[in-house]
Amino acid sequence: MDEVVVLRLSNQLPELDRLAEAVEAFGERHGFPRKTVYQLRLVLDELLTNVISYGFSDNKDHEIEVEIRLAGSQLQFRIEDDAAPFDPLRVDSPDLTTTVEDRAIGGLGIHLVRKLMDSVRYERRDDKNRLFLEKTIS
Amino acid sequence: MELVEKNTGDVTILVLNGRLDSNTSKILEDKVMDILRQGCKKVLMDFQDVDYINSTGLRVLLLALQQLKKNQGRLFLCCIKDYMKEVFEISGYTEIFPIFISQDDAVKGFA
């Protein structure tokens, strides 16, 4: 069963609860494994937390659109916002081979997104950030 | 998130419950700083009832480990749910944290 869900969130962190509920419900409807549901929720949490926390400097309300689409076994996310230009693919991955003492505290969120999804594509168009992510559900 | 502190011998056990995310991780961070001030050197975090963790929560774990190491302390983790283990692996945490399947095993691990 294919399905498309579109959520429009305002740029407030509590909105992430609504997003989490939507992902959990989507996964449940399609019988995704628990691990997959958790990882998908995590990916959206990391990306949206970044946009909401760091993307806007004008103290105004902004809308962020999140589309969750399942086509066969292909799960796709589209995230669209009018935040400052930000390409998460340009963020360096953290060095996970250093000693504990030297291990950097940041950069983990984007690293997780890239590792947990099969593909991530970014474009800036019409003054908007657009992020397309895909993962095959097994 | 809820957090219960208990002690077994000289091991401080933090039993965590709920979500460890951007809203709740500060609670754990404050608690960690608190027990560090008390001079605890053997700390165990029990994840039995943790059903969600994101990078903010993971950062607090690393921060706690770094602070403990500075004071010759150790931090063990136990009872992480199966579906969350891959995220700990991808984060490189299975390399730097001793992770046990039960609280008993972890407490014995400090000996």
Interface residues (C-beta under 8 A of the other chain):
Chain A: L13 L16 P33 R34 K35 Y38 Q39 R41 L42 D45 E46 T49 P94 L96 T97 V100 E101 R103 I105 G106 L108 G109 H111 L112 K115 L116
Chain B: D21 S22 N23 Y52 N54 S55 T56 L58 R59 L62 L63 L65 Q66 K69 K70 D82 Y83 M84 E86 V87 I90 S91 G92 E95 I96
